Amino acid sequence: MIGNTLSIGIQGIQDGMVGMENAARKIARGGVDGPQGTAEGAGNLIEPIVDLKIYERSVEASAQVVKTADETLGTLLDMMA
């Protein structure tokens, strides 16, 4: 059970990191893909910036899941020792 929870947390971190990389790539290309100096070009950056923040929070939440699973496992091992 704890191992499964740990795996889910780690997978969440990995998925979030991939999402952050993709959003960062879109932000970096923002000035290149859209017409420069136009509202349309700037509008292309809004979604990836929001996505970047969402993925950041996702990674933080998944890291907390991993931390809690680790602490729970440590407590169980201490109780058995």
VMD Tcl script that draws the C-alpha trace (Angstrom):
set ca {
  {0.00 0.00 0.00}
  {2.71 2.50 0.96}
  {4.85 1.36 -1.97}
  {1.94 2.01 -4.32}
  {1.40 5.46 -2.83}
  {5.10 6.20 -3.20}
  {4.98 5.11 -6.85}
  {1.98 7.34 -7.52}
  {3.78 10.31 -5.96}
  {6.91 9.72 -8.00}
  {4.89 9.34 -11.19}
  {3.13 12.63 -10.39}
  {6.49 14.36 -10.01}
  {7.71 12.95 -13.32}
  {4.51 13.94 -15.14}
  {4.65 17.43 -13.65}
  {8.26 17.89 -14.70}
  {7.44 16.86 -18.27}
  {4.52 19.31 -18.27}
  {6.75 22.09 -16.93}
  {9.34 21.41 -19.64}
  {6.67 21.57 -22.35}
  {5.21 24.80 -20.95}
  {8.67 26.36 -20.67}
  {9.39 25.39 -24.26}
  {6.16 27.09 -25.39}
  {7.09 30.21 -23.42}
  {10.56 30.28 -24.96}
  {9.04 29.99 -28.45}
  {6.35 32.58 -27.68}
  {8.09 35.46 -29.38}
  {8.98 33.30 -32.36}
  {5.67 31.53 -33.07}
  {3.35 34.54 -32.91}
  {3.62 37.90 -34.61}
  {6.11 39.94 -32.62}
  {4.86 43.08 -30.91}
  {1.19 42.16 -31.29}
  {-1.47 41.32 -28.74}
  {-1.87 37.95 -30.45}
  {1.78 37.13 -29.85}
  {1.50 38.06 -26.17}
  {-1.76 36.11 -25.86}
  {0.09 32.98 -26.92}
  {2.13 33.19 -23.72}
  {-0.76 33.32 -21.25}
  {-1.75 29.66 -21.48}
  {1.76 28.18 -21.11}
  {2.49 30.52 -18.17}
  {-0.67 29.33 -16.41}
  {0.19 25.72 -17.30}
  {3.67 26.18 -15.85}
  {2.18 27.32 -12.53}
  {-0.31 24.44 -12.50}
  {2.45 21.89 -13.13}
  {4.56 23.52 -10.42}
  {1.76 23.01 -7.90}
  {1.26 19.46 -9.14}
  {4.93 18.65 -8.52}
  {4.73 20.22 -5.05}
  {1.66 18.13 -4.19}
  {3.25 14.94 -5.49}
  {6.42 15.66 -3.53}
  {4.29 15.98 -0.40}
  {2.73 12.57 -1.16}
  {6.22 11.06 -1.44}
  {7.32 12.75 1.79}
  {4.26 11.52 3.69}
  {4.65 7.96 2.37}
  {8.32 8.02 3.39}
  {7.49 9.28 6.89}
  {4.74 6.67 7.27}
  {7.07 3.89 6.18}
  {9.71 5.14 8.62}
  {7.19 5.14 11.46}
  {6.07 1.61 10.63}
  {9.66 0.38 10.55}
  {10.37 2.05 13.88}
  {7.32 0.38 15.42}
  {8.42 -3.06 14.17}
  {12.01 -2.69 15.40}
}
mol new
graphics top color blue
foreach p $ca { graphics top sphere $p radius 0.5 }
foreach p [lrange $ca 0 end-1] q [lrange $ca 1 end] { graphics top cylinder $p $q radius 0.2 }
display resetview
